[in-house]
Amino acid sequence: MNVSVVDLSANQKKLHVEIPADKVRKELEAKYRDLSKQVRIKGFRPGKVPRSILKSYYGKTVEHEVSSQFIQDTFSEALREADLHPLVQADVSETRFDDNGAFVYVAVVDVSPPFEVEGYKGLEVQKSPVKIDEDQVQAELERIREQNAQLLLVEEDRAIQEGDVVLTDFVPSLDGKVFEKGKTEDFMVEVGKHAIHPEFDGHLIGHHAGESVSFELDYPEDTPTPEIRGKRVHFDVQIKEIKKKELPELNDELARTVKFDTLDALKESIRERLRKREEERISVEVRQQITDQLLSKVQLDLSSKVIEREVDRLIDLLKNQFESQGLKIDTSRFNTPEIRGEYRPQAVRNLSQRLIFQQIAKQENIELTDEDLEEIYRGIALYARMDVEKVKAEYADSSLVEQAKEGKIQEKVLKLLEETAVYKELPDEGVNTNTD
């Protein structure tokens, strides 16, 4: 095939592809030959219908099938030959069969405008010191104690109080009718956790085992359960038992329940986990500063089509978020000019960030190793519950794998930029002189 490119602008190219006449002729002949065996036209035996007759009946359909197949089979190769890297799916704007028998199609390809990134090493950023608060360690130890607590039946006749665990049956009603979906037996209510409703637990305090209590609660419009959203619900609650928590001692025995030999070893493990979490948080802050500086250094001229496609993606993410929470909202309301306008700056930022990191990777010759690719395939296989070799064979060119590759490259670029950054001291409330 013959491939040529015409510059429409810095960010749009016109790709011109011509399939030679002999190849087109062979494909058309094969199509008509197959068609002749399949169709039934009065006056002709199967397989003996002249091509001129077939063309008069089915010419447009055959040409459409052949042209679509040629575009599908050759477009990726044509892009590689022209060294074009589309930012969004290209639109084929023209197709035709020339008088000489060749098939020609034209596509408008949106690409990144050419640019270089300068001054990306040695960026000056602020970095917080890694601080582990012993109160955090103690809070984690208390959480472990809570997880290993025993529930003991309250034998004496006393009222429910904060911290008790109450065994209940309850029946909710809406508009005088039992809400069957919400009927629950033997439900453990930990008073003070507010797991059912912020005000539910408070109605139990002061009552005794064996008592029944009734009350009404108002549910907000964002309640996950659609049937009670924005409704007032009546509850009839039977208090069956009152239990109290008995927390274990903070000692080596408790440590052994979570696979540590001693309490000191458990504490050190907690400190290490908190330290790692704090380092990750600080890294996110540093990377955000680096990204902001890079975006201020490079201004890209992106086509409106590329930006609008990214806006589409962001709005789809918003829709999916609402739908995943079971919220029934008319999602067409998200696709208004006002909302699209609000998302456009974020779309430009996302695209610019992605292209800047790609360009730095190119300038630094950062590529994925065989080990990186194996890690990507293993990760996708684990996520999709699929054999690794199947992922390699069937999904190597999929968008999922491409996104994972892009993310891995970006991670390598950010690591380089972090390592070469120059760290400044923060104000007194968070001074860091360590540049490790």
N, C-alpha and C positions, 0 to 999 in steps of 0.2 A: 504494500500500500504506500501511497505518497502522502506525507504529512508536512504541513506548513503552518506557520503561526503569524498572525497579524496583531500588532500591538494596538489595542483600543485605548488603553491608559496604563498607568503604572500598576494598577491592580486588576485589570481585565485584559484577557487575551482571546482572540478569535482563533480557534483551532479548526483547520481545514483538512479533512481526510478524504482521500480518493481511493476507492477499491478498484483495481484494474478490471478492464472489460472481460478478459478471459475468465477470471474468477467469478465475476457476476454471472456470466453466461452459463457456466457450469452449475452454479447454484440454482439459477432460474430453470434450467433444463431438468434438474433433479426434482424440483418442486412440481413442475408441470407433469413430469413422468409419474410421480406418486399420485398426483391429483387425477390423472387420466384413469388410473386403476380404481380409484375410489368413487368417482362421480358417475351418475347415470343421466345421460342426455338422450332424449328420444331420437331415434334414427341412427344411433352409433352404438357399436358393441363396446363393452368395457375394455379399456386399454387402447381403443382405436379412435378416440376423439381427437381430431386435429388440434394442434396447438392454437391456431387462430380462433377456433371456436371456444376453447378453454379460456383464452385470453379475453375474449369478448364478455364471457360470463364472470370470470374470477380474476382478471388481470390486476385490479386494484388490491384485492385481498392478498394475492401472491406477492406483489411488490411490497406491500406493507410487512408481510411476514419476513421476506428476504432482507429488507432494509433494517428491520428491528433486530434480526439475528446478526447482521453484519456489525451494527453499532454495539451490540452486547459483546460480541467476540473480539472486537478490535479497539474499543475505546481505551481500555486500560493500557494496552500496548502503545497506542498513539500518544497518550499522555507521557509515558516513559520516554518514547522517542523524541518528543518535543521538550522533555525535561520540565514539564509543568506539574505543579503540585496544588490541585484545587483545594480551597478552604471549605467549599460546600459543593454539593453535587451539581455538576455542570448541566446546563440546559441546552439540548440540541435545538437550534433555532431554524435549521434548514436541512432538507433532504431532497435528493433528486437523482433520477437516472438520466445521464447525459446521452446525447445522440450517438456518441461513439461507443455506448454500452457500459461505460464506467458508472459506478455508484458513488455519489458524493454526499457527505454530510458535514455540517458546520456546527460547532458548539462554542458558546461563550463561557470561558473559564475564569472564575474569580480566584485570584492568587494574592499572595502577600507581596506588597511592594518591596523592591530591593532596599535593604538598609544594613548598616553595620552598627554594632553596639560598642561603645567606647567607655572606658573608665568604670568597668564593672568589677574590677578587682580593687581591693583596698577601700571599699566603701566604709564610711564612718558611721557606726551604729551604736546605740546604747544597749547594754546588756545587764540585766539584773543579776545579783549574786544568787547562788543556790543556797537557800536557807531551809532547814528542816525544823519546824516548830515541834517541840516535845509534846505540846498539847494535841497535835495531829496524831502522834504515835499513841498517846493515851486514848484518843477517840477511837482509833482502830482496834486497840486492845479491848475497849468496852464493847465494840461491835462484835468481836469474837466471843466475849463473855455472853452477850445477848443471844448469839447463835447457839450457844451451848447451854443455855439456861434450861432449868427443869420447871415444869408447871405442876404446882402442888395445889390440891383441892383445899379451899378455905373451909375448915370444919366449923369454926365458930359462926354464930349468927351475926354477921355484920354487913353493912351496906357496901355497895360497889364504890370503889375509889379509883382515882387516877393511877394508871399502871397495871390495874387488874386485867386479867384475860377472862372474858365472859362467854360461856357457851350459850348460844341463843338459837331459837327458831324465830323467823320473822316473815310476815306476810304484808307486802306493799299493795296498795289499792290506788287506782286512778279513777276519778269521777264516780266513786262508789262501787267500782268493779275491781275484783282481785286481778292484779297484774301477775299472771301466772309465771311469766318468764323470770320474775324477780323473787318468787317464793324460795325460801332457803331454810334448810334444817341443819342443825348442829354446826352453826357458823361461829367461829371463834373471833370475838371482837376484842382487840387489845385497846383498852380505853386510853385515849390520848393520842393514838395514831391517826384517827380520823380517816380510816380507809374507805368507809362507805360514803360518808358525807361529813363536811366540817362540823355539823351540829349533831350528828347521830349519837356520838359517844356521850355527850353532855346529858342527854335524856336518860341515860342508864345510871349515872352517878346518883347515889343515895337510895337506890332500890336494892331489894334483897333477892336471893335465890328463891325461885318458886313464884315470884310475882310476874304480872303482866303489865306492860306499859304501852300506851298509844300516844302517838304524836304525829305532826305533819312537818314535812321539809320541802322547801322550794329549791328546784334544780335549775341552774343557769342554762342559757342558750347553747353554751359550748359543751354541755354534758355529752360524753361519748355515746351513751345509750340513747338512740333517737326517740324511742317511745316516751321517755320522760323528760326530754329536752324542753326547758322552759315551763315545766309543769309543777304543780304542787302534789306531792305524794303522801298518802296516809300510811303509817306503819303501825302494825300490831306486833309487838315483840314479846316473846315468852322467854324469861330469864331462867335458864335451867341449872347452871352451875357457875360459881365464881372461883377462879383460880388465881394464884399469885406466882410471880416468877421468882425463882431462886437462882441467883447468878453464881457461877463457880468462882472459887478463889483464883486470884491472879498469881499463878505459880507454875512450876515446871510441869505439873500434871496437866494443866490446861494446855500448855505449849505442845505436849505430846499428842493431844487430840487433833492438832492441826499439823502434825508431822514434823515437829521440831523437838530436839532433845531437851532443850532448856528454855526458860523464859527469856534469858538474855539473847539466845539465838533467834527467837521469835521477834524480839524487839529490833534486833539488827536487820532482820529480813524486812520488817516493816519500814525501817528508816531507809533501806536501800530502794524499796519500791517507791516510797515517797520522793526520794532524791531523783530517781529516774523520771517520775511524773513531773517533777518541778523542772528538770532539765528539758523535758519535751515541751513544757509550757514556755520556757524561756526561748527555746529554739523557734517556736511558732512566732513569738514576738520579734525575734531577730530577723526571721525570714520575711515577716510582714514589712519591716523597715527596709530591707533590701529590695523587695518587690516594689514598694512605693517609690524608692529612689530611681530604680530602673525605668519605671513608667514615666517619671518626670523627665528622664533623659531622652526618651525615644517617643516621638509622636508619629503614629502610623496612619497612613491614608487608606482606610478600609472601604470597600464598596458597600453601598447601602444594602445590597442583597445579603452579604455576609453578616452584617450587623443584625438585620431583621431575622435571619435564621437563628442566630444566637438568642435573640429576644424570644423567639418561638420556643426554644429549648428551655429557657428559664421559666416561661409561663407554664410549659408542660410539667416542669418539676413542681411548681406551685400547685397545679391541679392534682398531681399525684399525691402530694402531701395531704391535701384535704381529703381525697378519696380514701387514702390509707387509714385515715382516722375515722372513717365512716360518716363523714360530714356530708350531708346532701345539700350541695350548693350548685346553683346554675353556673357551671364553669365558663360559659360563654361571656359572663360578666368580667372575666379576667382579661379578655382579649379586646379591650377598648383602647382607643388612641391615647387616653390619659395613662392607663396602666403600662402600655407599651412604651410611652415616653419616659415613665419612671424607671423602667428596666433598661432602657437604651444605654445609659452611662455604664451600668454594670456589664452589659454585653460587650461594650468597647473595651472595658478593662480586662475582662476575661480573655478576649481574643488577643489583645496586645500583649498580655502577660504570657500567653501560650507561645506566640510568635517570637517574643524576645528571648525566652528560654531556649527555643529551638535554634535561634540564630547564635546564641552564645555556645550551645553545644556544637554547632557547626564550626564556629571559629576556634574552639578548643579541641576539636576532633574527639568529642565525647561520644562514644558508641556503646551499645549493649554487648556484653560478653556472652559467651555460650552459657555461663553460669547464671547470668541475669535472665536469659531467655528461659532456661530451665525453671528458675524460680517463678517466672510469670506463668508458665504452663502448669506448674504444680498448684499455684494459687487458684487459677481458674478451674482446674480439675477438682480441687477440694471444694470450691464454692458451688460448682455445678454438679458435684457428686458424679464425676465422670472419670474415666481412665485417662491418664496423662497422654498416652500415645494417641488416643482418639481425639483429644484436643489439638494435638499437633497436626494430625492428618486432616481433620474436618474444619477446624476453626482457626488455623494459622493466619488466614487473611481476613478474619472477621473484625468488625469494629471493636468488639470487646477486647481482643488481643491487641489491636492497634492502640486503644486507649491505655491499656496497661503498659505498653512499651513507652508511650509518650509520658506517662506518669513516672516511669522508672528513669527516663532521661532527665526529666525535670528534677527528680530527687538528686541525681548526680550533679546537676548544675548548681542547685541550691547548696549542696554540701561543699562544692568548690568555693562558692561565694561566701559561705560562712567561714571557711578555713582561711580565706584571704582578707576577711573584713578586719577593720581596725576598730577596736571597742573603746568607747568613751565611758568615763565615770558618770554614774547617775547622781542625782541630788542626794542629800544626806539620808533620806528615808530609804534609799536603796543603792548605796555606793558599791561599785564593783571594780576593783583594780586588777582582777584576774582575767587574762585574755586567753586562758586555756580553752 
